Amino acid sequence: MRSAIAAAALLAASIGAQAQVVPAPLTFAERRWPSGGDTPFAVAAADLDRDGRLDLAVTNAGSDALGLLLATPDGGFRSAPGASVGLTARGLVAGDLDGDGAADLVVASASTNHVVVVRGDGHGGGTAHAFPAGLAPFQIAVADLNGDGHADVAVADESNANAFAGRGEVSVLFGDGHGVLVPSTTLRADTNPSDVAAADLDGDGRLDLAVLNWGSRNVSLFRNRSAATPAAPRPANGGLFDDARTFAYGGAPAYALAIGDVSGDTRPDLVIGDAQGVVHLLINDGKAQFTAAPSLQAAAGLRSLVLVDLDRDGRLDIATANTGDDSVSIFRQVAAGSWSAAQRVPVGSHPRSVRAADLDADGRMDLVVTNGGSNEVSVLRQTDGAGEM
């Protein structure tokens, strides 16, 4: 199925008085492909077979194997078998963990309580290696957390460990640069961690962690306190983060967290999407203290969001996946900290995750959405408004 989608209706602007500008809507051409399994959850874009085109990998919560969609020269995708990563696979991130130039895939495997690294072979396949995490890994972040030049992994473990009296955990695993993850430390978050992101939130040159907790409706912030000088190298194991500073975002249970400058001051802010469709904007003062800006209203059942410059104006926009009305909501940042009304773009049944990538190398960012209710992936390619890509 292929159709040019131009939003015919705009949703309510925002909860505050901020989003009043109505720019011309972006247009997309949608095509859908089978996800390669049951109940697709997360999606990542990477050149898995090193042919110069971005491919897609999908976790399917009801299947034990990754779904792989390898890009074809005609702009489509072909299905390929993926590695087994365990049932109830959730979060998924692409990166090069072993330094061989081939994209690897990092998966949160909730049923096995492991992080699974699928080390890419450069031909679209790969071998899976499992490393222990906490209870029910949900989402993951991949970044160099200890400053040794190798990618590390932070895992939001959704189930609460009894040993912590109802408090959730974040597992931190250090990478050795060869695709091996070494469990390093367990951080105490709050109830039911659902997402995690890494960024230098306090401006000291070190990557901090922000953890979204859906059960307690708040954010746990872990500031990186490792040394950065040759005389005092960053610790190789443990002692990397301060204890959590926790603050409420003021909404319903939330599953979606992203970090980026949404105020125009170059500082990384927090963006949270809750289950009622409210997008919370928490503005950073540069020292990891946050002030709420007027919220934006997407649609009910918001489960995922992404920050991306969709209209190529140099400012980050927001796209959300909404299970309540089977749509993606797009908010354009029309000036620093000022937002358009929501543009609604229909997708498949029960969209669970939205990610952005320039799939056709035309300089415009496209959107990829997993549709959990129809076992499909929607690819939304930006067009010129006449259906041409």
VEXDREN-2710 file (C-alpha; in Angstrom, 1 decimal):
% VEXDREN-2710
k/r/px/py/pz
1/MET/0.0/0.0/0.0
2/ARG/1.3/3.4/-0.9
3/SER/-0.4/6.7/-0.5
4/ALA/0.6/10.3/-0.1
5/ILE/-0.5/11.5/3.3
6/ALA/-1.1/15.2/4.0
7/ALA/-2.8/15.9/7.3
8/ALA/-6.2/17.3/6.7
9/ALA/-6.9/18.2/10.3
10/LEU/-4.8/19.7/13.1
11/LEU/-5.3/18.7/16.7
12/ALA/-5.6/21.1/19.6
13/ALA/-2.6/23.3/19.7
14/SER/-1.3/22.9/23.2
15/ILE/-2.3/22.9/26.8
16/GLY/-0.7/26.3/27.2
17/ALA/-1.0/29.2/24.8
18/GLN/2.3/28.4/23.1
19/ALA/1.4/26.5/19.9
20/GLN/-0.6/28.9/17.7
21/VAL/1.4/28.9/14.5
22/VAL/0.1/26.7/11.7
23/PRO/2.7/26.1/9.0
24/ALA/2.0/24.2/5.9
25/PRO/1.8/20.5/6.8
26/LEU/4.6/18.2/6.0
27/THR/3.7/15.5/3.5
28/PHE/4.6/11.8/3.6
29/ALA/4.2/8.7/1.4
30/GLU/3.5/5.7/3.5
31/ARG/4.3/2.1/2.8
32/ARG/4.1/-0.9/5.1
33/TRP/6.1/-4.1/5.5
34/PRO/5.6/-7.1/7.7
35/SER/7.7/-6.8/10.9
36/GLY/9.0/-10.3/10.7
37/GLY/7.3/-11.4/13.9
38/ASP/4.5/-10.9/16.3
39/THR/3.7/-7.6/18.2
40/PRO/6.6/-5.4/16.9
41/PHE/7.9/-3.1/19.6
42/ALA/11.1/-1.1/18.7
43/VAL/12.8/-0.3/15.5
44/ALA/16.3/0.9/14.6
45/ALA/17.8/2.0/11.2
46/ALA/21.4/1.1/10.2
47/ASP/23.3/-0.1/7.2
48/LEU/23.4/-3.7/8.2
49/ASP/24.8/-5.1/4.9
50/ARG/27.1/-2.2/4.1
51/ASP/25.6/-1.5/0.7
52/GLY/25.2/2.2/1.4
53/ARG/21.4/2.0/2.2
54/LEU/19.8/2.1/5.6
55/ASP/18.1/-1.1/6.7
56/LEU/15.6/-1.7/9.5
57/ALA/15.8/-4.0/12.5
58/VAL/12.7/-4.7/14.6
59/THR/12.1/-6.3/18.0
60/ASN/9.0/-8.3/18.1
61/ALA/7.7/-8.8/21.7
62/GLY/5.8/-12.0/20.8
63/SER/8.6/-13.6/18.8
64/ASP/12.1/-14.7/19.8
65/ALA/13.9/-13.5/16.6
66/LEU/14.6/-10.0/15.3
67/GLY/12.8/-8.9/12.2
68/LEU/15.2/-7.6/9.5
69/LEU/14.1/-5.4/6.6
70/LEU/17.0/-4.9/4.2
71/ALA/16.8/-2.0/1.8
72/THR/16.5/-2.7/-1.9
73/PRO/17.6/-0.5/-4.8
74/ASP/14.0/0.4/-5.7
75/GLY/13.4/2.1/-2.4
76/GLY/11.7/-0.9/-0.7
77/PHE/12.7/-3.5/1.8
78/ARG/13.0/-7.3/1.7
79/SER/12.6/-9.5/4.8
80/ALA/15.6/-11.4/6.1
81/PRO/16.0/-13.8/9.1
82/GLY/17.3/-12.2/12.2
83/ALA/19.1/-13.6/15.3
84/SER/17.2/-15.0/18.3
85/VAL/17.1/-12.5/21.1
86/GLY/14.5/-14.1/23.4
87/LEU/10.8/-13.6/23.8
88/THR/9.5/-10.2/24.9
89/ALA/12.3/-8.3/23.3
90/ARG/11.8/-4.6/23.8
91/GLY/14.3/-1.7/23.4
92/LEU/16.6/-1.7/20.5
93/VAL/19.6/0.5/19.6
94/ALA/22.1/0.2/16.7
95/GLY/25.8/0.9/17.1
96/ASP/29.3/-0.5/16.6
97/LEU/30.2/-2.1/19.9
98/ASP/33.2/-4.2/18.6
99/GLY/34.9/-1.6/16.4
100/ASP/34.8/-3.6/13.2
101/GLY/32.9/-1.0/11.2
102/ALA/29.8/-3.2/10.9
103/ALA/26.6/-2.1/12.7
104/ASP/25.7/-4.1/15.8
105/LEU/22.3/-4.3/17.4
106/VAL/21.7/-4.0/21.2
107/VAL/18.4/-5.5/22.5
108/ALA/16.6/-5.4/25.9
109/SER/15.4/-9.0/26.3
110/ALA/12.8/-8.9/29.0
111/SER/12.0/-12.6/29.2
112/THR/15.7/-13.5/29.8
113/ASN/16.7/-10.5/31.9
114/HIS/19.6/-9.9/29.6
115/VAL/21.0/-7.4/27.1
116/VAL/21.6/-9.2/23.8
117/VAL/24.3/-7.8/21.5
118/VAL/23.9/-9.0/17.9
119/ARG/27.3/-8.5/16.4
120/GLY/26.8/-7.6/12.8
121/ASP/28.7/-9.5/10.1
122/GLY/28.3/-6.8/7.5
123/HIS/26.1/-8.9/5.3
124/GLY/22.8/-8.3/7.2
125/GLY/23.3/-11.2/9.7
126/GLY/25.0/-11.5/13.0
127/THR/25.6/-13.6/16.1
128/ALA/23.9/-13.0/19.4
129/HIS/25.7/-12.7/22.7
130/ALA/23.7/-12.3/26.0
131/PHE/24.9/-10.3/29.0
132/PRO/23.0/-10.2/32.4
133/ALA/20.9/-7.1/33.2
134/GLY/18.2/-6.5/35.9
135/LEU/14.6/-7.7/36.0
136/ALA/12.6/-7.1/32.8
137/PRO/14.9/-4.8/30.8
138/PHE/12.7/-2.3/29.0
139/GLN/14.7/0.4/27.2
140/ILE/18.4/1.0/26.7
141/ALA/20.8/3.8/26.0
142/VAL/24.2/3.2/24.3
143/ALA/27.0/5.8/25.0
144/ASP/30.5/6.0/26.2
145/LEU/29.7/6.5/29.9
146/ASN/33.2/6.0/31.4
147/GLY/35.2/7.9/28.8
148/ASP/37.4/5.0/27.6
149/GLY/36.4/5.3/24.0
150/HIS/34.1/2.3/24.0
151/ALA/30.3/2.1/23.8
152/ASP/28.6/1.2/27.1
153/VAL/25.0/0.4/27.8
154/ALA/22.5/1.6/30.4
155/VAL/19.3/-0.4/30.9
156/ALA/16.0/0.7/32.4
157/ASP/14.8/-2.5/34.2
158/GLU/11.1/-2.1/34.4
159/SER/10.3/-4.6/37.2
160/ASN/11.1/-3.5/40.7
161/ALA/13.6/-5.6/42.6
162/ASN/12.4/-6.8/46.0
163/ALA/15.8/-6.1/47.6
164/PHE/15.2/-2.4/46.9
165/ALA/11.8/-2.2/48.6
166/GLY/9.9/-1.3/45.5
167/ARG/12.5/0.9/43.9
168/GLY/13.5/0.2/40.3
169/GLU/16.9/-0.4/38.9
170/VAL/19.2/0.8/36.1
171/SER/21.8/-1.7/35.0
172/VAL/25.1/-0.2/33.7
173/LEU/27.3/-2.4/31.6
174/PHE/30.7/-1.3/30.3
175/GLY/31.9/-2.2/26.8
176/ASP/35.4/-3.5/26.2
177/GLY/35.5/-2.4/22.6
178/HIS/35.2/-5.9/21.3
179/GLY/31.5/-6.5/21.7
180/VAL/31.6/-7.7/25.3
181/LEU/29.6/-6.0/28.0
182/VAL/30.7/-6.2/31.6
183/PRO/28.1/-5.6/34.3
184/SER/29.5/-2.6/36.3
185/THR/27.0/-1.2/38.7
186/THR/23.3/-1.1/39.5
187/LEU/21.7/2.3/40.1
188/ARG/18.6/2.8/42.2
189/ALA/15.9/4.7/40.3
190/ASP/12.2/4.9/41.3
191/THR/9.2/2.7/40.5
192/ASN/9.1/0.9/37.1
193/PRO/11.8/2.5/35.0
194/SER/10.5/2.7/31.4
195/ASP/13.1/4.7/29.5
196/VAL/16.7/6.0/29.8
197/ALA/18.8/8.5/27.9
198/ALA/22.4/9.8/28.2
199/ALA/23.5/13.4/27.8
200/ASP/25.8/16.0/29.4
201/LEU/23.0/17.7/31.4
202/ASP/25.2/19.8/33.7
203/GLY/27.8/21.0/31.2
204/ASP/30.8/19.3/32.8
205/GLY/31.8/17.3/29.8
206/ARG/30.6/14.0/31.2
207/LEU/27.5/12.0/30.2
208/ASP/24.7/11.8/32.8
209/LEU/21.7/9.5/32.8
210/ALA/18.0/10.5/32.9
211/VAL/15.6/7.7/33.7
212/LEU/11.9/7.9/33.3
213/ASN/9.8/6.0/35.9
214/TRP/6.2/5.3/34.8
215/GLY/5.2/3.8/38.2
216/SER/6.1/6.8/40.2
217/ARG/5.5/9.4/37.4
218/ASN/8.9/11.0/37.8
219/VAL/12.5/11.2/36.5
220/SER/15.6/10.0/38.2
221/LEU/18.7/12.0/37.3
222/PHE/22.2/10.4/37.8
223/ARG/25.0/12.8/37.4
224/ASN/28.3/11.4/36.2
225/ARG/31.0/12.3/38.7
226/SER/34.0/10.5/37.2
227/ALA/37.3/12.3/36.8
228/ALA/38.3/13.4/33.3
229/THR/42.0/14.1/33.5
230/PRO/44.9/11.7/32.7
231/ALA/46.1/12.0/36.3
232/ALA/42.7/10.9/37.6
233/PRO/41.2/8.6/35.0
234/ARG/37.6/7.7/35.0
235/PRO/36.9/4.6/37.2
236/ALA/36.9/1.4/35.3
237/ASN/34.1/-0.1/37.4
238/GLY/31.5/1.3/39.8
239/GLY/31.5/4.7/41.5
240/LEU/30.6/6.4/38.2
241/PHE/27.3/8.2/39.1
242/ASP/25.9/10.1/42.1
243/ASP/22.8/8.8/43.8
244/ALA/19.6/9.8/42.0
245/ARG/18.0/13.2/42.2
246/THR/14.3/12.6/41.5
247/PHE/11.7/15.1/40.3
248/ALA/8.1/14.8/39.1
249/TYR/7.1/15.8/35.6
250/GLY/3.5/16.3/36.6
251/GLY/1.5/14.0/34.4
252/ALA/0.1/10.5/33.8
253/PRO/2.4/7.4/33.6
254/ALA/4.9/7.9/30.9
255/TYR/7.0/5.6/28.6
256/ALA/8.7/8.1/26.3
257/LEU/11.8/10.2/27.0
258/ALA/14.1/12.1/24.8
259/ILE/16.9/14.7/25.3
260/GLY/17.6/17.7/23.1
261/ASP/17.5/21.5/22.8
262/VAL/13.8/22.5/22.6
263/SER/14.3/26.0/23.9
264/GLY/16.9/27.4/21.6
265/ASP/19.6/28.0/24.2
266/THR/21.8/25.0/23.1
267/ARG/21.3/23.2/26.4
268/PRO/19.9/19.7/26.4
269/ASP/16.3/19.7/27.7
270/LEU/14.1/16.7/28.7
271/VAL/11.0/15.8/26.6
272/ILE/8.5/13.3/28.1
273/GLY/5.4/11.9/26.6
274/ASP/2.8/10.5/28.9
275/ALA/0.0/8.0/28.3
276/GLN/-2.7/10.7/28.1
277/GLY/-0.8/12.2/25.1
278/VAL/0.7/15.1/27.0
279/VAL/4.2/16.1/25.9
280/HIS/6.1/17.6/28.8
281/LEU/8.9/20.1/28.1
282/LEU/11.4/20.4/30.9
283/ILE/13.9/23.2/30.2
284/ASN/17.5/22.9/31.5
285/ASP/19.2/25.8/33.1
286/GLY/22.6/24.3/32.2
287/LYS/23.2/22.9/35.6
288/ALA/20.7/20.0/35.4
289/GLN/17.9/22.0/37.1
290/PHE/14.7/21.9/35.1
291/THR/11.7/24.2/34.7
292/ALA/8.5/23.1/33.0
293/ALA/7.4/25.0/29.8
294/PRO/3.8/24.8/28.5
295/SER/3.0/21.3/27.5
296/LEU/1.8/20.1/24.0
297/GLN/-1.1/17.8/23.4
298/ALA/-0.7/14.8/21.1
299/ALA/-3.2/11.9/21.3
300/ALA/-4.0/9.3/23.9
301/GLY/-1.9/6.3/24.3
302/LEU/1.4/8.0/23.5
303/ARG/4.1/5.3/23.8
304/SER/7.1/6.8/22.0
305/LEU/8.6/10.0/20.8
306/VAL/11.6/11.3/18.8
307/LEU/13.3/14.6/18.5
308/VAL/14.3/15.4/14.9
309/ASP/14.5/18.4/12.5
310/LEU/11.8/17.4/10.1
311/ASP/11.5/20.7/8.2
312/ARG/15.2/21.5/7.9
313/ASP/15.1/24.8/9.7
314/GLY/17.8/23.9/12.2
315/ARG/15.4/23.4/15.1
316/LEU/14.3/20.1/16.7
317/ASP/10.7/19.0/16.1
318/ILE/8.8/16.3/17.9
319/ALA/7.1/13.2/16.6
320/THR/5.0/10.9/18.8
321/ALA/3.5/7.5/18.3
322/ASN/-0.1/7.3/19.6
323/THR/-1.9/4.0/20.2
324/GLY/-5.2/5.8/21.0
325/ASP/-5.9/6.8/17.4
326/ASP/-3.3/4.9/15.4
327/SER/-1.4/8.1/14.5
328/VAL/1.8/10.0/14.6
329/SER/1.6/13.5/16.0
330/ILE/4.1/16.1/14.7
331/PHE/5.0/19.3/16.4
332/ARG/7.1/21.8/14.5
333/GLN/9.4/24.2/16.4
334/VAL/8.6/27.3/14.4
335/ALA/10.8/29.6/16.6
336/ALA/13.0/28.9/19.6
337/GLY/10.7/27.3/22.2
338/SER/7.5/28.0/20.1
339/TRP/5.5/25.2/18.6
340/SER/3.0/24.6/15.8
341/ALA/-0.2/22.8/16.4
342/ALA/-0.1/19.0/16.1
343/GLN/-0.2/17.5/12.6
344/ARG/-1.8/14.1/12.6
345/VAL/-0.4/11.4/10.3
346/PRO/-2.3/8.1/10.2
347/VAL/-0.3/4.9/10.5
348/GLY/-1.1/1.2/11.2
349/SER/-2.8/-0.4/14.2
350/HIS/-1.5/0.2/17.7
351/PRO/1.7/2.1/16.9
352/ARG/4.3/1.4/19.5
353/SER/7.6/3.1/18.5
354/VAL/8.6/5.9/16.2
355/ARG/12.2/6.6/15.0
356/ALA/13.7/9.0/12.4
357/ALA/16.2/8.4/9.6
358/ASP/16.9/9.7/6.1
359/LEU/16.1/6.4/4.4
360/ASP/16.3/7.6/0.8
361/ALA/19.3/10.0/1.3
362/ASP/17.4/13.0/-0.1
363/GLY/18.3/15.2/2.9
364/ARG/14.9/15.0/4.5
365/MET/14.3/12.9/7.6
366/ASP/11.7/10.1/7.3
367/LEU/9.8/8.4/10.1
368/VAL/9.6/4.7/10.8
369/VAL/6.8/3.3/13.1
370/THR/6.2/-0.2/14.5
371/ASN/2.5/-1.1/14.4
372/GLY/2.0/-3.7/17.2
373/GLY/-1.6/-4.4/16.3
374/SER/-1.0/-5.3/12.7
375/ASN/2.5/-6.8/12.8
376/GLU/3.7/-4.2/10.4
377/VAL/6.3/-1.4/10.0
378/SER/5.1/1.9/8.5
379/VAL/7.7/3.8/6.6
380/LEU/6.8/7.5/6.2
381/ARG/9.0/9.1/3.6
382/GLN/8.9/12.8/3.2
383/THR/7.6/14.0/-0.1
384/ASP/7.5/17.3/-2.0
385/GLY/3.7/17.7/-1.4
386/ALA/2.7/16.1/-4.7
387/GLY/3.5/12.5/-3.6
388/GLU/6.9/12.6/-5.2
389/MET/9.9/11.5/-3.1
END
